[in-house]
Amino acid sequence: MKKTRIVAISFHCAGKLFDFNAGDFELDNRNQVVVETERGRALGTVIGAVREEVHDSRQPPLKPILRQATPQDLEQAEKNRERESDALRFCRNRVAERNMPMKMVQAEYLFDGSKIVFYFTADGRVDFRDLVRDLAQHFRTRIEMRQIGVRDEAKIVGGLGCCGRELCCCSYLRSFAPVSVKMAKAQGLALNPSKISGQCGRLLCCLSYEYETYNEMRKTLPKCGKKLNLPDGTADVIGVNVLAQTLTIVDKNGRREVHIDDLDKPAPTGGNASGRRPAPPAGEPRTAEDKKDAAHKPVRRQRRRGEQPPTLDKDALPQTKAGKNQASTNASKLPPTDKAVEQKSNEPSQRKRSRNRRRSRRKPERETTEKPQQHQPEP
């Protein structure tokens, strides 16, 4: 099949690309040409090199390039840009006089001056029939009103982003990709609308640039809250740094930051990376009171199982500066013996007997005497 020489042309800075039939023209990148469009003739810029492809027969035929731009064409385009500023100023005055809920963004003259396109933003539908009538009477040409979104407005107006560079949409971004809050969460950004929103009030387009990279790098890292089995014990993951590939963990040596490749290595001795005193192993008593409580736990456990607990020696109790007095007070805090346990178990029955005695002392109820029924003689 016969191949067609196709070239991509853009009509605005960072605008969409449209394919045209290059014909026999020798075109280079950034050459300006005059083409025929659905709205009429327009001045466009060649983007990229000419390529030869087989055009799909199911698609409509490509429109040809009329000619390369001449100095007269460039001068005509410059005059149109000067007239656009005057047209936009006049239209804004008419909108303010009529108190219409719309914001005028840009006015665009077609290359041959046969139509003026006004771009505006509004929250809803606007009845601008009277405005179009005033503009047509003043400019003596066709008028088209086109409503756009806030992202398109930022693309037309331009400006500087929070990074200090020119906005992506008006410098090189030709189409808008969907952006969600999920992308900001995956990159660990603060969900503050003022920090993750652009000039248009929507989420930053650059949030989607590194989203796939973060997802790929996160696959090798465990999630926060997961327990890890390390050579020197278990550890809890409390923080993840995706770009540095490091984890913040808490184990028996304290809190420290390790690389994902160093997880299989034992922790360094003589303290931890944070400089804090290492925490005692899990289950080991920390204070003197905890030690006392730990000494009584086996006795309580044996009692619950119904076993005979061993007798505690007073000399084995922890001695303090108070000497024997402290030992006596500690002995008073020892768990009760078997006799005391039996006495406690008999307490419910004693309370029951005393309650029965109190009830028996109460004044007995009066006995009701029933009169004997008299039998009537049978007739």
FENNOR-V416415 format. One record per residue. N is the residue number from 1. SS is DSSP state (hx for helix, st for strand, lp for the rest). PHI is phi in whole degrees, -180 to 180 (999 if undefined). Layout:
{{N:SS:PHI} {N:SS:PHI}}
This chain:
{{1:lp:999} {2:lp:-75} {3:lp:-91} {4:st:-115} {5:st:-82} {6:st:-117} {7:st:-137} {8:st:-94} {9:st:-131} {10:st:-117} {11:lp:-104} {12:lp:-137} {13:lp:-66} {14:lp:59} {15:lp:-89} {16:lp:-68} {17:lp:-101} {18:st:-126} {19:st:-88} {20:st:-134} {21:st:-81} {22:lp:-75} {23:lp:65} {24:lp:-101} {25:lp:-76} {26:lp:-95} {27:lp:-116} {28:lp:-117} {29:lp:-64} {30:lp:75} {31:lp:-76} {32:st:-102} {33:st:-136} {34:st:-108} {35:st:-127} {36:st:-102} {37:st:-118} {38:lp:-67} {39:lp:-91} {40:st:126} {41:st:-76} {42:st:-147} {43:st:-101} {44:st:-125} {45:st:-119} {46:st:-75} {47:st:-118} {48:st:89} {49:st:-99} {50:st:-74} {51:st:-125} {52:st:-106} {53:st:-140} {54:lp:-89} {55:lp:-72} {56:lp:-69} {57:lp:-70} {58:lp:-74} {59:lp:-91} {60:lp:-64} {61:lp:-63} {62:lp:-75} {63:lp:-80} {64:st:-85} {65:st:-85} {66:st:-76} {67:st:-167} {68:st:-77} {69:lp:-66} {70:lp:-99} {71:hx:-57} {72:hx:-66} {73:hx:-65} {74:hx:-67} {75:hx:-68} {76:hx:-64} {77:hx:-66} {78:hx:-68} {79:hx:-65} {80:hx:-63} {81:hx:-66} {82:hx:-68} {83:hx:-71} {84:hx:-64} {85:hx:-64} {86:hx:-67} {87:hx:-65} {88:hx:-67} {89:hx:-64} {90:hx:-66} {91:hx:-66} {92:hx:-65} {93:hx:-66} {94:hx:-65} {95:hx:-66} {96:hx:-68} {97:hx:-65} {98:hx:-87} {99:lp:54} {100:lp:-92} {101:lp:-80} {102:lp:-150} {103:st:-123} {104:st:-78} {105:st:-109} {106:st:-156} {107:st:-121} {108:st:-129} {109:st:-89} {110:lp:-70} {111:lp:-61} {112:lp:-91} {113:lp:73} {114:lp:-83} {115:st:-155} {116:st:-120} {117:st:-107} {118:st:-105} {119:st:-102} {120:st:-146} {121:st:-121} {122:lp:-158} {123:lp:-74} {124:lp:-147} {125:lp:-76} {126:lp:-126} {127:lp:-89} {128:lp:-113} {129:hx:-66} {130:hx:-67} {131:hx:-66} {132:hx:-64} {133:hx:-65} {134:hx:-66} {135:hx:-68} {136:hx:-67} {137:hx:-69} {138:hx:-81} {139:hx:-94} {140:lp:57} {141:lp:-154} {142:st:-74} {143:st:-123} {144:st:-129} {145:st:-105} {146:st:-128} {147:st:-89} {148:lp:-126} {149:lp:-93} {150:hx:-70} {151:hx:-67} {152:hx:-65} {153:hx:-63} {154:hx:-63} {155:hx:-66} {156:hx:-79} {157:hx:-73} {158:lp:83} {159:lp:148} {160:st:-112} {161:lp:-88} {162:lp:-67} {163:lp:-83} {164:lp:92} {165:lp:-106} {166:st:-65} {167:lp:-57} {168:hx:-63} {169:hx:-68} {170:hx:-103} {171:hx:-111} {172:lp:-149} {173:lp:-79} {174:lp:-91} {175:lp:-143} {176:lp:-94} {177:lp:-98} {178:lp:-66} {179:lp:-125} {180:lp:-129} {181:hx:-67} {182:hx:-58} {183:hx:-67} {184:hx:-68} {185:hx:-65} {186:hx:-64} {187:lp:-94} {188:lp:71} {189:lp:-87} {190:lp:-70} {191:lp:-82} {192:lp:-102} {193:hx:-57} {194:hx:-72} {195:hx:-100} {196:hx:-111} {197:st:-111} {198:lp:-94} {199:lp:-66} {200:lp:-80} {201:lp:89} {202:lp:-101} {203:st:-62} {204:lp:-61} {205:hx:-67} {206:hx:-72} {207:hx:-65} {208:hx:-87} {209:lp:-69} {210:lp:-107} {211:hx:-63} {212:hx:-67} {213:hx:-64} {214:hx:-63} {215:hx:-65} {216:hx:-69} {217:hx:-75} {218:hx:-77} {219:lp:-63} {220:lp:-88} {221:lp:-109} {222:lp:-75} {223:lp:-83} {224:lp:-66} {225:lp:92} {226:lp:-83} {227:st:-94} {228:st:-114} {229:st:-98} {230:st:-100} {231:lp:-58} {232:lp:-102} {233:st:131} {234:st:-87} {235:st:-147} {236:st:-106} {237:st:-87} {238:st:-116} {239:st:-160} {240:st:-136} {241:st:-113} {242:lp:-68} {243:lp:-68} {244:lp:-82} {245:lp:58} {246:st:-121} {247:st:-125} {248:st:-105} {249:st:-122} {250:st:-127} {251:st:-134} {252:lp:-68} {253:lp:-87} {254:st:107} {255:st:-97} {256:st:-154} {257:st:-114} {258:st:-129} {259:st:-83} {260:hx:-63} {261:hx:-80} {262:hx:-101} {263:lp:-70} {264:lp:-81} {265:lp:-93} {266:lp:-68} {267:lp:-71} {268:lp:-67} {269:lp:-84} {270:lp:82} {271:lp:109} {272:lp:-117} {273:lp:-69} {274:lp:-82} {275:lp:82} {276:lp:-88} {277:lp:-68} {278:lp:-64} {279:lp:-75} {280:lp:-65} {281:lp:-60} {282:lp:-63} {283:lp:90} {284:lp:-91} {285:lp:-65} {286:lp:-102} {287:lp:-116} {288:hx:-66} {289:hx:-65} {290:hx:-66} {291:hx:-66} {292:hx:-63} {293:hx:-63} {294:hx:-68} {295:hx:-70} {296:hx:-89} {297:hx:-62} {298:hx:-61} {299:hx:-65} {300:hx:-65} {301:hx:-66} {302:hx:-68} {303:hx:-66} {304:hx:-65} {305:hx:-81} {306:lp:85} {307:lp:-93} {308:lp:-86} {309:lp:-73} {310:lp:-72} {311:lp:-75} {312:lp:-90} {313:lp:-86} {314:hx:-65} {315:hx:-70} {316:hx:-80} {317:lp:-71} {318:lp:-67} {319:lp:-94} {320:lp:-119} {321:lp:-66} {322:lp:-72} {323:lp:74} {324:hx:-68} {325:hx:-61} {326:hx:-67} {327:hx:-66} {328:hx:-68} {329:hx:-66} {330:hx:-66} {331:hx:-66} {332:hx:-68} {333:lp:-90} {334:lp:-68} {335:lp:-66} {336:lp:-64} {337:lp:-82} {338:hx:-67} {339:hx:-64} {340:hx:-64} {341:hx:-65} {342:hx:-65} {343:hx:-64} {344:hx:-67} {345:hx:-69} {346:hx:-85} {347:hx:-60} {348:hx:-60} {349:hx:-68} {350:hx:-64} {351:hx:-63} {352:hx:-67} {353:hx:-66} {354:hx:-65} {355:hx:-67} {356:hx:-66} {357:hx:-65} {358:hx:-66} {359:hx:-67} {360:hx:-70} {361:hx:-78} {362:lp:-64} {363:lp:-66} {364:lp:-66} {365:lp:-71} {366:lp:-67} {367:lp:-83} {368:lp:-89} {369:lp:-94} {370:lp:-101} {371:lp:-73} {372:lp:-69} {373:lp:-75} {374:lp:-89} {375:lp:-87} {376:lp:-81} {377:lp:-66} {378:lp:-75} {379:lp:-67}}
